[in-house]
Amino acid sequence: MIDRKLTRQISVGNVKVGGGAAISIQSMTNTKTHDTAATIEQVQRLAAEGCDIVRVAVPDMTTAKSLGAIVSAVDVPIVADIHFDYKLALEAIAQGVAALRLNPGNIGGAAHVREVVKSAKASRIPIRIGVNAGSLSRKLLAKYGGATPEALVESAMEHVAILEAEDFFDIKISLKAHDVPLTLAAYRLASRQTNYPLHLGITEAGTINSGVIKSAVGIGALLAEGIGDTIRVSLTGDPLVEVKVAKEILKSLGLREGGVTLIACPTCGRTRIDLPAIAAQVEERLNTIKQPLTVAVMGCVVNGPGEARTADVGIAGADGQGIIFRKGQIVRKVPEAQLVAELFKEIDSML
């Protein structure tokens, strides 16, 4: 059981973040936000996959004015990603977004900050301060000799101080870099210095091949230490994959229940079935199941049922045939060609 650090709690729409609430999964659309039909469709797909909060880019006023149509059409909280122009933040709030991603030091002075804070307070809109290693101020880069954990945290706390001076405390913080050790050190330092909820992520992590590994290592390590209240896996490509990976990270640490956990052994010299193809087929069919279930796909009958005895149900292969088992107990033998079909018959009977 992971002992999580207790942070302040904020509300992003109907999703609680921090304060011991379940760790939420976030993603960001890659559609042109002003294309409301495409954006709504993608948000709905993300929500169906298990995404709790969705962020959208707001680069201009035309886009800001389209947010209301998106917010009203979906069931998950929408976060507006704002840079530099405080008027975009004001319009996003007026359109009903659930939160802002905005750095108050970058929107043009105290008067503009006060306007945004006043509007956010009235609508109970939290603000995420997002600091990236690649966008630190020249002052901090000179002070610390580059992008260091201390520079990232100091940058974040400078933005926090601006909001706190306006008596605004509905804040969460992210400290992201593509460098995993740098990101880990920054979040650990922030966790010691503040109790605002932390949004975890490895930014610009890359494609699926490299990005999944970097995200799992970075986000997983922090979560295992009890640090973090909400997560976003950043991958190049379809954001739906981000949500799938985020769910697996949380499930692997026992931080999220629901859905299927697939156990599949590595291939070895004892394998007598086409295990990779069978496992891929099983995994694809399991995507539609939302109930908590552990399914095993094992390559041989020598160790299969024993090694996977904790699985609710599973299969193990032999020469031209295989077995169906439940909780380590063999149910029946079936021909190899029928293994997957018989497995899902068993799953259907259980569900």
Secondary structure, 3 states (H helix, E strand, C coil): CCCCCCCCCEEECCEEECCCCCCEEEEECCCCCCCHHHHHHHHHHHHHHCCCEEEEECCCHHHHHCHHHHHHHCCCCEEEECCCCHHHHHHHHHCCCCEEECCHHHCCCHHHHHHHHHHHHHHCCCEEEEEEHHHCCHHHHHHHCCCCHHHHHHHHHHHHHHHHHCCCCCEEEEEECCCHHHHHHHHHHHHHHCCCCEEECCCCCCCHHHHHHHHHHHHHHHHHCCCCCEEECCCCCCHHHHHHHHHHHHHHCCCCCCCEEEEECCCCCCCCCCHHHHHHHHHHHHCCCCCCEEEEEECCCCCHHHHCCCCCEEEEECCCEEEEEECCEEEEEEEHHHHHHHHHHHHHHHC
